[in-house]
Amino acid sequence: MRIRTDDEVYRVDAVWLGPPKATMPWRARYVAWGVGVFVFLIVLTVERRMGISLFWSVAWGIVATIVITRLICSRISHERPLTSVTAMWVRELTAPREATAGEGGAVSATRVRIRVERPRPKPRVKRGSRPRPSAKARHRTVRHQTVRTGKTKSARRKEVRGVRKAKARA
């Protein structure tokens, strides 16, 4: 058994050939006429904003309208109507995109300081050869420790925080 599809129905375009007994020399679908009128108005508006005189804007407007309408209508068919192509175009334009530009702007060398002399590294001091500070200097460095009690860090570590050990009475 052979089943016929309904493709022939869709292959027939809804074409307006013109008024009776005075047909146009070209075939254009009804959708093309609607798109053409809309495109023509947009093209004329753009050309007039650019300052082109009325005669040339109409003449070039017709040419631009034909080209743009043919381009748009080549994407439209019975399987892809104008509404779905327009919706697809709008969704494509408004879809979220991945940020490709880096943050912070361009890199420039405007804040780089230039010195006349090349910087030299500071001489390193060996650990064992460091001179021992005097008593006054030790007092200054120990000041942030417990100066009043005279206890060192190691003695304070042995104590429990907040509790002092009672001294043994002899």
Summary of the structure (lengths in Angstrom):
residues: 170
radius of gyration: 44.2
end to end distance: 121.1
largest distance: 136.2
contacts: 245
relative contact order: 0.05
helix: 44%
strand: 4%
